[in-house]
Amino acid sequence: MRSMSDDHTHVQEFFTARAADWDSKFPDDGPVYAAAVAELGLREGARVLDAGCGTGRALPPLRAAVGPSGVVLGADLTPAMLEAAVRAGRDADGQLLLADVAALPLRADSLDAVFAAGLIAHLPHPAENLRELARVVRPGGTLALFHPIGRAALAARQGRQITPEDLRAEPNLRPLLAGSGWRMTSYVDEDDRFLALASRDS
Ligand SMILES: C[S@@+](CC[C@H](N)C(=O)[O-])C[C@H]1O[C@@H](n2cnc3c(N)ncnc32)[C@H](O)[C@@H]1O
């Protein structure tokens, strides 16, 4: 059985190798990130976490949404991704945390929303990890699970088939969220985006 630290090592190795080129590989994604952030419906002054923020591509639209009085945090467990975020100046838009979403250094109910792009497929224990995200969000707060391309397009890019076991398939994701403190409120899986929104149980 793999231990937590094995899981971390694998994720960190995978993303450390890709950190320096991450943004240049996907140069045109800005507008789809901004559109996904808009669907969170954040208000001025809101507190939001970008979970698995990587190079911080979502931090500028998140800051624009909550304004200067809001709180924007970006958490990631791969130092090289956070270093790339700093090189890109994204730490100006949010506070970066070297942290595992399995154990966030945040108080219960302290956030209004969590945005997570490209994260869930990398989580070794998705139900527990989604529950930890629910812990830090206030009742009625929002979760966005986003990917800038849909499941079919991503599978094709990676040269694999989508299987019925795919975590992000709607029949799997809905009960996974429901068992982790979230109620799925919308689900879109199109070629040019995947976006599942959920509301934190009261
Ligand atoms: C596919 S990348 C997406 C990065 C960024 N959200 C984006 O959209 O460009 C996934 C990121 O999640 C991070 N990650 C994976 N598992 C994590 C965990 N348990 N806790 C925190 N970050 C994690 C990885 O280090 C990586 O930076």
The ligand as a MOL file (V3000), in Angstrom:
LIG
                    3D

  0  0  0     0  0            999 V3000
M  V30 BEGIN CTAB
M  V30 COUNTS 27 29 0 0 0
M  V30 BEGIN ATOM
M  V30 1 C -3.0200 19.9380 -13.1120 0
M  V30 2 S -2.2030 20.9890 -11.9820 0 CHG=1
M  V30 3 C -3.2690 22.3920 -12.0400 0
M  V30 4 C -2.6170 23.6470 -11.5390 0
M  V30 5 C -3.4980 24.8900 -11.5910 0
M  V30 6 N -4.6730 24.7260 -10.7740 0
M  V30 7 C -3.8880 25.2080 -13.0090 0
M  V30 8 O -5.0750 25.1180 -13.3180 0
M  V30 9 O -3.0220 25.5730 -13.8010 0 CHG=-1
M  V30 10 C -2.5600 20.2440 -10.4160 0
M  V30 11 C -1.8780 20.9220 -9.2450 0
M  V30 12 O -2.3860 20.3420 -8.0450 0
M  V30 13 C -1.3260 20.1960 -7.1410 0
M  V30 14 N -1.7170 19.1610 -6.1830 0
M  V30 15 C -1.9130 17.8520 -6.4170 0
M  V30 16 N -2.2790 17.2370 -5.2900 0
M  V30 17 C -2.3290 18.1730 -4.3140 0
M  V30 18 C -2.6470 18.1580 -2.9280 0
M  V30 19 N -2.9730 17.0200 -2.3090 0
M  V30 20 N -2.5760 19.3090 -2.2290 0
M  V30 21 C -2.2250 20.4710 -2.8400 0
M  V30 22 N -1.9250 20.5460 -4.1500 0
M  V30 23 C -1.9600 19.4200 -4.8840 0
M  V30 24 C -0.1320 19.8520 -7.9940 0
M  V30 25 O 1.0900 20.1240 -7.3160 0
M  V30 26 C -0.3750 20.7350 -9.2130 0
M  V30 27 O 0.2490 21.9900 -9.0640 0
M  V30 END ATOM
M  V30 BEGIN BOND
M  V30 1 1 1 2
M  V30 2 1 2 3
M  V30 3 1 2 10
M  V30 4 1 3 4
M  V30 5 1 4 5
M  V30 6 1 5 6
M  V30 7 1 5 7
M  V30 8 2 7 8
M  V30 9 1 7 9
M  V30 10 1 10 11
M  V30 11 1 11 12
M  V30 12 1 11 26
M  V30 13 1 12 13
M  V30 14 1 13 14
M  V30 15 1 13 24
M  V30 16 1 14 15
M  V30 17 1 14 23
M  V30 18 2 15 16
M  V30 19 1 16 17
M  V30 20 1 17 18
M  V30 21 2 17 23
M  V30 22 1 18 19
M  V30 23 2 18 20
M  V30 24 1 20 21
M  V30 25 2 21 22
M  V30 26 1 22 23
M  V30 27 1 24 25
M  V30 28 1 24 26
M  V30 29 1 26 27
M  V30 END BOND
M  V30 END CTAB
M  END
